Amino acid sequence: MESLQGRFSEFLYQSGDAWGVGVLEDDQGDRHKIVGHILASPGDEIRVEGEFIEHPRFGRQFKIRHFHLGQARGQAGVMRYLERLPNVGPVRAACLYREFGEQIFEVLENDPQSLCRTPGITGRMVEDIRAAYLAEKNQRDLIVFLKQFDLTDGKIAKILAAYGPDLTRVLKEEPYRMIADIDGFGFKTVDQIAQASGVAKDSPARIAAGLLWTLQGAQDEGHTYLPRDVVLSLACKALRVPAAKIVDALKNLEKSKTLVVEAGGVFLPHLFKAETAAAHGLAALVQNAEARP
């Protein structure tokens, strides 16, 4: 596998899930067309792993297998990054670098008012500059955080596209919604992300998601329902929480009509409806047959 490192220059094409075609300019100034999930903005320092391919229509391009987002480095890299922040531009970027050097990022994070020492930069400008920097840093940190779960760049792009600037809140407050919101995300992966985000093992949201996962797994195996005792046993084993908490969660799911508990069985609502319809249909057939002379 080959790798390229340098500055992401521009998008030539971009779809809604961060898949695109762009240009990476390496440290020697050579420009390379790169193709794949590009989790970056123009000006970012990136490293990509993959291989060069020859496209029959678009020619030589680098197909991305793994994407890594880096921190701006060196005078040229830091100044390019600063230039794209609001109210900065080339002249102020040069002044900021001359004043703070590569410590500028630490200053932006911990002592932003020091930027007012730079000619032409006001307190209001500092607020805008810092807000833009922190938003980009937050996304970079989120990408690094999500990569530890062996998610593909495509899946990380789906998460970023689904929640945008609200992602930090979703991860901390309602991570299990990812199972329903984003195709290809199951309970086990989301549970790892949720617990790393600080969600407690006995969180009602976690137990509810685990119960739904248990019933959906049964459906995938061809079952229309599971006995209540079996559901409790399977969920208790998988979630490793006290049975009483699972019972409480099951009651809440029944109350909200997210699950149906009937005659000792636990059903997903659409399967209960289908079972009920089939039973009524069969009863009607039997009744009609008995009514015939």
C-alpha positions in Angstrom: 0.0 0.0 0.0 1.3 3.5 -1.0 0.9 6.7 0.9 0.8 10.4 0.2 1.2 13.3 2.7 0.7 17.0 2.2 -1.9 19.7 2.0 -5.4 19.1 0.8 -5.8 21.8 -1.8 -9.4 21.6 -3.2 -12.4 19.5 -4.0 -13.0 18.8 -7.7 -16.2 16.9 -6.8 -18.0 16.2 -3.6 -21.1 14.1 -2.7 -23.2 14.4 0.4 -21.4 11.7 2.4 -17.9 13.2 2.0 -17.0 11.0 -0.9 -15.2 13.1 -3.5 -12.4 13.8 -5.8 -9.8 16.3 -4.7 -6.2 17.5 -5.0 -3.4 16.8 -2.5 -0.3 18.9 -2.8 2.7 17.1 -1.3 5.8 18.6 0.3 7.6 18.7 -3.0 4.8 20.8 -4.6 3.5 17.9 -6.7 -0.3 17.8 -7.1 -2.1 14.5 -6.9 -5.7 13.7 -7.7 -7.2 11.7 -4.8 -10.5 9.8 -4.8 -12.5 8.4 -1.8 -13.9 9.6 1.5 -12.1 12.9 2.1 -12.8 14.0 5.7 -11.0 17.4 5.3 -11.4 21.0 4.3 -9.2 22.8 1.8 -5.9 23.7 3.6 -5.9 20.8 6.0 -2.8 18.7 6.3 -3.6 15.1 5.5 -2.1 11.7 4.9 -3.8 9.1 2.7 -3.0 5.4 2.1 -4.0 3.4 -0.9 -2.8 3.0 -4.5 -2.5 4.8 -7.7 -4.9 3.7 -10.4 -5.4 4.6 -14.1 -9.0 5.6 -14.7 -10.1 5.1 -18.3 -11.6 8.6 -18.5 -10.0 10.7 -15.8 -6.5 9.3 -15.9 -4.1 8.7 -13.0 -5.5 9.1 -9.6 -4.9 7.9 -6.0 -7.6 5.7 -4.6 -7.9 6.2 -0.8 -8.1 3.2 1.4 -7.3 5.0 4.7 -7.5 8.7 5.5 -5.7 10.6 8.3 -6.3 14.2 9.2 -3.2 16.0 10.6 -2.3 19.3 12.3 -1.0 22.2 10.2 2.8 22.2 10.4 5.7 24.4 9.5 5.4 28.1 8.8 3.8 27.7 5.4 1.3 25.1 6.7 0.3 27.1 9.7 -0.1 30.3 7.7 -2.2 28.6 5.1 -4.4 27.4 7.9 -4.7 30.8 9.6 -5.5 32.5 6.3 -8.7 30.6 5.9 -10.0 31.6 9.4 -12.5 34.5 9.4 -11.0 38.0 9.5 -7.5 36.8 9.0 -6.1 36.7 5.5 -2.5 36.6 4.4 -1.2 39.8 6.1 -2.7 39.0 9.5 -1.7 35.4 9.2 1.9 36.5 8.7 1.6 38.8 11.8 0.1 36.1 13.9 2.8 33.6 13.0 5.5 36.2 13.6 4.1 36.8 17.1 3.2 33.3 18.2 4.8 30.8 15.8 3.5 27.3 16.0 2.2 28.0 19.5 -0.7 29.8 17.9 -3.0 26.8 18.3 -2.4 26.7 22.0 -3.0 30.4 22.2 -6.3 30.1 20.3 -7.4 27.4 22.7 -6.2 28.8 26.1 -5.4 32.5 25.8 -7.2 33.9 22.8 -7.2 37.5 24.0 -3.4 37.5 23.5 -4.3 37.7 19.7 -5.3 41.3 20.3 -1.6 42.2 20.5 -1.5 41.6 16.8 -2.1 44.9 14.8 -5.6 45.1 13.3 -7.2 42.3 15.3 -10.0 43.3 17.7 -11.7 41.5 20.5 -14.7 40.7 18.3 -12.5 39.3 15.6 -10.8 37.1 18.2 -14.2 35.6 19.1 -14.9 34.7 15.4 -11.4 33.3 14.8 -11.5 31.2 18.0 -15.0 29.9 17.2 -14.0 28.8 13.8 -10.8 27.2 15.1 -12.6 25.3 17.9 -15.3 24.0 15.4 -12.6 22.6 13.1 -10.7 21.2 16.1 -13.8 19.5 17.4 -14.4 17.8 14.1 -10.8 16.7 13.9 -11.0 15.3 17.5 -14.3 13.5 16.7 -12.7 11.8 13.7 -9.8 10.6 15.8 -12.2 9.4 18.5 -14.3 7.5 16.0 -11.3 5.8 14.3 -10.5 3.9 17.4 -13.6 1.7 16.8 -12.3 0.4 13.4 -14.9 2.3 11.5 -14.3 2.8 7.8 -13.8 6.3 6.6 -17.2 5.9 4.8 -19.0 5.1 8.1 -17.3 8.0 9.8 -18.4 10.3 7.0 -22.0 9.0 7.4 -21.9 9.9 11.1 -20.5 13.4 10.4 -23.1 14.0 7.6 -26.0 12.8 9.8 -25.4 15.0 12.7 -23.0 17.8 11.7 -22.2 20.2 14.6 -24.7 18.4 16.8 -22.6 15.2 16.8 -20.8 15.9 20.2 -24.2 16.2 21.9 -25.6 13.1 20.2 -22.6 11.0 21.3 -22.9 12.1 24.9 -26.7 12.2 25.2 -28.4 9.9 22.7 -25.8 7.8 20.9 -28.1 4.8 20.4 -30.2 6.8 17.9 -27.4 6.0 15.4 -28.8 2.5 15.1 -32.1 3.8 13.6 -30.7 6.9 11.9 -27.8 5.5 9.9 -27.7 2.4 7.8 -25.1 -0.2 8.7 -24.8 0.6 12.4 -25.7 -2.2 14.8 -26.0 -2.3 18.5 -22.5 -3.7 19.3 -20.6 -1.0 17.4 -22.8 1.8 18.7 -22.6 0.4 22.3 -18.8 0.6 22.1 -19.0 4.2 21.0 -21.6 5.1 23.6 -19.7 3.6 26.5 -16.5 5.4 25.4 -18.5 8.6 25.3 -19.4 8.1 29.0 -22.8 6.4 28.8 -23.3 4.1 31.8 -23.8 0.4 31.4 -27.1 0.5 33.2 -28.4 3.6 31.3 -32.1 3.1 30.4 -31.3 4.1 26.8 -28.6 1.4 26.6 -30.9 -1.3 28.0 -33.8 -0.3 25.7 -31.5 -0.4 22.7 -30.2 -3.8 23.8 -33.7 -5.2 24.1 -34.6 -4.0 20.6 -31.4 -5.5 19.3 -32.3 -8.9 21.0 -35.7 -8.9 19.2 -34.2 -7.8 15.9 -31.6 -10.6 16.1 -34.4 -13.1 16.7 -36.3 -11.7 13.7 -33.2 -12.1 11.5 -33.1 -15.8 12.6 -36.7 -16.2 11.4 -38.6 -15.8 14.8 -41.7 -13.7 15.0 -41.4 -13.3 18.8 -39.5 -14.6 21.8 -40.8 -15.8 25.1 -40.5 -13.1 27.7 -38.2 -15.2 29.9 -35.9 -15.8 27.0 -35.7 -12.1 26.1 -34.8 -11.2 29.7 -32.2 -14.0 29.8 -30.6 -13.0 26.5 -30.6 -9.3 27.3 -29.2 -9.9 30.8 -26.3 -12.0 29.4 -25.5 -9.5 26.6 -25.8 -6.3 28.6 -24.4 -7.5 31.9 -26.9 -5.4 34.0 -29.2 -6.6 36.8 -32.4 -8.3 35.6 -34.6 -5.8 37.5 -33.4 -3.0 35.3 -34.1 -5.0 32.2 -37.6 -5.7 33.5 -38.2 -2.0 34.0 -36.9 -1.2 30.6 -39.2 -3.8 29.0 -42.2 -2.3 30.8 -41.3 1.2 29.5 -40.9 -0.1 26.0 -44.3 -1.8 26.3 -45.9 1.3 27.6 -44.5 3.4 24.7 -45.6 0.7 22.3 -42.1 0.2 21.0 -42.5 -3.5 21.9 -45.6 -5.6 22.4 -45.8 -8.0 25.3 -48.7 -10.5 24.8 -49.5 -14.0 26.1 -46.0 -14.4 27.5 -44.3 -13.4 24.3 -42.4 -10.2 23.3 -42.9 -8.9 19.8 -41.7 -6.2 17.5 -44.9 -4.2 16.7 -44.9 -5.0 12.9 -44.4 -8.7 13.6 -47.2 -8.7 16.2 -49.5 -7.0 13.7 -48.5 -9.6 11.0 -49.0 -12.5 13.4 -52.4 -11.1 14.5 -53.5 -10.7 10.9 -52.4 -14.2 10.0 -54.3 -15.7 13.0 -57.5 -13.8 12.1 -57.1 -14.9 8.5 -56.7 -18.5 9.5 -59.6 -18.3 11.9 -61.8 -17.0 9.0 -60.7 -19.8 6.8 -61.6 -22.4 9.4 -65.0 -20.7 10.1 -65.8 -20.6 6.4 -64.8 -24.2 6.0 -67.0 -25.3 8.9 -70.0 -23.3 7.5 -70.0 -25.2 4.2 -72.6 -28.0 3.9 
